[in-house]
Amino acid sequence: MEVSKKIEQIKNSLHNSIDVASRIITKNGVVIGFIYLKSITDVLTFSQTLYEPISEFKGNIDFDIITDLVRGNDVKVCKDNEETKNILNGGVLIILSNSDKILSVDNLKYNSRTPSEPPTSPVILGPREGFTEDYKTNMTLLRRHFHSEDLVFQDVIVGKSTKTQIVVCYLDGIADKKIVKQVISKLKAIDIDGIVDSYYIVSLLSNRPNSFLKQIGQSEKPDVISAKMLEGRVAIIVDNSPIVLTVPFVFLEDLQNSNDYYTNYTYSTLLRIIRLIAIFMAVLGQGIYIALQLFHYNILPIKYLITIADSTQQIPFTPFIEILFISLLFQILYEVSLRLPSYLGLATSVVGALILGDTGVKAGLLSPPTVIVVAIAKIAIYVIPEQSSQITLLQYIFIIIGASLGILGIIGAAIYFLSYANTIENFGAPYLAPFSPFIFSDNKDGILKVPIDSMTYPPKSFKSIKRKRIDEGN
């Protein structure tokens, strides 16, 4: 093989990018060529484990000798027309003038974030490590939880331009193989130019991609993903994303928290009830407040009615305009706090809310009860941060319904929404399980939380291979 010509051919296929590097040496009449990408290759390791051993070898060079010299590395023979693919995956190609074969030596290296506690999932007790943007590191973090041959990784390449590595993880003998095949089939069917983050494939995996309801589970914590896999779920790791997806998904998952499993079970039950109350306050609170003011003020206690009347008497806006204005104000402050540097964002969100709210009340533009109701509703959203976008959308829907149709309209809309949610099923899991359909055994870890030794079997809300997880009483 003509080495220099082959190197030029590979460089042309990579459009002569500036990070393409090559070296050519001659040993005992044999021309040896190296070609790699400087941007993703460990140059020091290349010099010490590849270039120097080969250049310093005194004997005759051939394909087998090269294989022996680089034995400590991940070595493979390039298949036809896969030279570019191997280079883009961090490989160093070794080309010999006396062989038609091309050797690829894995030498990938790039900077990646070390595992740390995710900012969205802090815990008081329990593991504090979180996933990173490197899929290999994420696989390692899961391997640390499963010292078993049953942990299976299967890869799928998605994206015409990005060629993103997606890894499907499951426990053989626990996860339903039909769900695994369905996930892999959906991933292989994705035809897109690129995958930048795991969220890109969320709608593509969902049975109802146009629904605003969340249908795919997600987490940044290996312990959470491991626990879900033990229940029979399938995890999906996407390279360049610290968010690992899981299927099947039910709404109850977001009501739970990793802290629930690292503290007293009765306390966990209390917290889940509080979270459920917070959801109702976040979704319905503002709509009910408007409806009571506009249509049903006669059912309010007289003392409370007098308080509201006194506080809203001089307000120039209608209750609907007032509460909508304050809701938008809180949302703007939230968006600002997300995009400003951390030391400015905290000051802006806290000071902005206090000053604007207090000034608005003193100026007679806003009433204190309205500010309190909106503040409680906005704070309650983040009891379940994974559902914040859906709850925020529902807030505005119920504000409009409360202002136009009153309590009856809110009740009707709530029934419609629950009926709609009840029709959603993803990978065989009803969205509202284990409440609809009611599954008694799954309610041991529902709103109520029982001790671990009482949860004998995995959830029945979705398909998995049924087996006994623990003997009762042990």
Secondary structure as the mmCIF struct_conf table of DSSP 4:
data_model
#
loop_
_struct_conf.conf_type_id
_struct_conf.id
_struct_conf.beg_label_comp_id
_struct_conf.beg_label_asym_id
_struct_conf.beg_label_seq_id
_struct_conf.end_label_comp_id
_struct_conf.end_label_asym_id
_struct_conf.end_label_seq_id
HELX_RH_AL_P HELX_RH_AL_P1 VAL A 3 SER A 13
TURN_TY1_P TURN_TY1_P1 LEU A 14 ASN A 16
TURN_TY1_P TURN_TY1_P2 ILE A 18 ASP A 19
STRN STRN1 VAL A 20 LYS A 27
TURN_TY1_P TURN_TY1_P3 ASN A 28 GLY A 29
STRN STRN2 VAL A 30 LEU A 37
TURN_TY1_P TURN_TY1_P4 LYS A 38 ILE A 40
STRN STRN3 THR A 41 THR A 41
HELX_RH_AL_P HELX_RH_AL_P2 VAL A 43 PHE A 46
HELX_RH_PI_P HELX_RH_PI_P1 SER A 47 TYR A 51
HELX_RH_AL_P HELX_RH_AL_P3 GLU A 52 SER A 55
TURN_TY1_P TURN_TY1_P5 GLU A 56 GLU A 56
BEND BEND1 GLY A 59 GLY A 59
HELX_RH_AL_P HELX_RH_AL_P4 PHE A 63 LEU A 69
TURN_TY1_P TURN_TY1_P6 VAL A 70 GLY A 72
BEND BEND2 ASN A 73 ASN A 73
STRN STRN4 VAL A 75 VAL A 77
HELX_LH_PP_P HELX_LH_PP_P1 CYS A 78 LYS A 79
TURN_TY1_P TURN_TY1_P7 ASP A 80 ASN A 81
HELX_RH_AL_P HELX_RH_AL_P5 GLU A 83 LEU A 88
TURN_TY1_P TURN_TY1_P8 ASN A 89 GLY A 90
STRN STRN5 GLY A 91 LEU A 96
TURN_TY1_P TURN_TY1_P9 SER A 97 ASN A 98
BEND BEND3 ASP A 100 ASP A 100
STRN STRN6 ILE A 102 ASP A 106
STRN STRN7 LEU A 108 LEU A 108
HELX_LH_PP_P HELX_LH_PP_P2 ARG A 113 PRO A 115
TURN_TY1_P TURN_TY1_P10 PRO A 119 THR A 120
BEND BEND4 SER A 121 SER A 121
BEND BEND5 ILE A 124 GLY A 126
BEND BEND6 GLU A 133 GLU A 133
HELX_RH_AL_P HELX_RH_AL_P6 TYR A 135 ARG A 143
TURN_TY1_P TURN_TY1_P11 ARG A 144 HIS A 145
BEND BEND7 SER A 148 SER A 148
TURN_TY1_P TURN_TY1_P12 GLU A 149 ASP A 150
STRN STRN8 LEU A 151 VAL A 158
TURN_TY1_P TURN_TY1_P13 LYS A 160 THR A 162
STRN STRN9 THR A 164 LEU A 171
TURN_TY1_P TURN_TY1_P14 ASP A 172 ILE A 174
STRN STRN10 ALA A 175 ALA A 175
HELX_RH_AL_P HELX_RH_AL_P7 LYS A 177 LYS A 188
TURN_TY1_P TURN_TY1_P15 ALA A 189 ALA A 189
BEND BEND8 ASP A 193 ASP A 193
BEND BEND9 ASP A 197 ASP A 197
HELX_RH_3T_P HELX_RH_3T_P1 SER A 198 ILE A 201
HELX_RH_AL_P HELX_RH_AL_P8 VAL A 202 LEU A 205
BEND BEND10 ASN A 207 ARG A 208
TURN_TY1_P TURN_TY1_P16 PRO A 209 ASN A 210
BEND BEND11 PHE A 212 LEU A 213
BEND BEND12 ILE A 216 ILE A 216
STRN STRN11 GLY A 217 SER A 219
BEND BEND13 GLU A 220 GLU A 220
HELX_RH_AL_P HELX_RH_AL_P9 PRO A 222 LEU A 230
TURN_TY1_P TURN_TY1_P17 GLU A 231 GLY A 232
STRN STRN12 VAL A 234 VAL A 238
TURN_TY1_P TURN_TY1_P18 ASP A 239 ASN A 240
BEND BEND14 PRO A 242 PRO A 242
HELX_LH_PP_P HELX_LH_PP_P3 ILE A 243 ILE A 243
STRN STRN13 VAL A 244 VAL A 247
BEND BEND15 PRO A 248 PRO A 248
TURN_TY1_P TURN_TY1_P19 PHE A 251 PHE A 251
HELX_RH_AL_P HELX_RH_AL_P10 LEU A 252 LEU A 255
HELX_RH_3T_P HELX_RH_3T_P2 SER A 258 TYR A 262
BEND BEND16 THR A 263 THR A 263
HELX_RH_AL_P HELX_RH_AL_P11 TYR A 265 LEU A 294
TURN_TY1_P TURN_TY1_P20 PHE A 295 PHE A 295
HELX_RH_3T_P HELX_RH_3T_P3 TYR A 297 ILE A 299
BEND BEND17 LEU A 300 LEU A 300
HELX_RH_AL_P HELX_RH_AL_P12 ILE A 302 THR A 312
TURN_TY1_P TURN_TY1_P21 GLN A 313 GLN A 314
BEND BEND18 PHE A 317 PHE A 317
HELX_RH_AL_P HELX_RH_AL_P13 PRO A 319 ARG A 339
BEND BEND19 LEU A 340 LEU A 340
HELX_RH_AL_P HELX_RH_AL_P14 SER A 342 LYS A 362
TURN_TY1_P TURN_TY1_P22 ALA A 363 GLY A 364
BEND BEND20 LEU A 365 LEU A 366
HELX_RH_AL_P HELX_RH_AL_P15 PRO A 368 ILE A 381
TURN_TY1_P TURN_TY1_P23 TYR A 382 VAL A 383
BEND BEND21 ILE A 384 ILE A 384
HELX_RH_3T_P HELX_RH_3T_P4 PRO A 385 GLN A 387
HELX_RH_AL_P HELX_RH_AL_P16 SER A 388 ASN A 422
TURN_TY1_P TURN_TY1_P24 THR A 423 THR A 423
STRN STRN14 GLU A 425 ASN A 426
TURN_TY1_P TURN_TY1_P25 PHE A 427 GLY A 428
STRN STRN15 ALA A 429 PRO A 430
TURN_TY1_P TURN_TY1_P26 TYR A 431 PRO A 434
STRN STRN16 PHE A 435 PHE A 435
TURN_TY1_P TURN_TY1_P27 SER A 436 PRO A 437
STRN STRN17 PHE A 438 PHE A 438
TURN_TY1_P TURN_TY1_P28 PHE A 440 PHE A 440
HELX_RH_3T_P HELX_RH_3T_P5 SER A 441 LYS A 444
STRN STRN18 ASP A 445 ASP A 445
BEND BEND22 GLY A 446 LEU A 448
STRN STRN19 LYS A 449 LYS A 449
HELX_RH_3T_P HELX_RH_3T_P6 ILE A 452 SER A 454
BEND BEND23 TYR A 457 TYR A 457
BEND BEND24 LYS A 460 PHE A 462
STRN STRN20 SER A 464 SER A 464
BEND BEND25 ILE A 470 ILE A 470
TURN_TY1_P TURN_TY1_P29 GLU A 472 GLY A 473
#
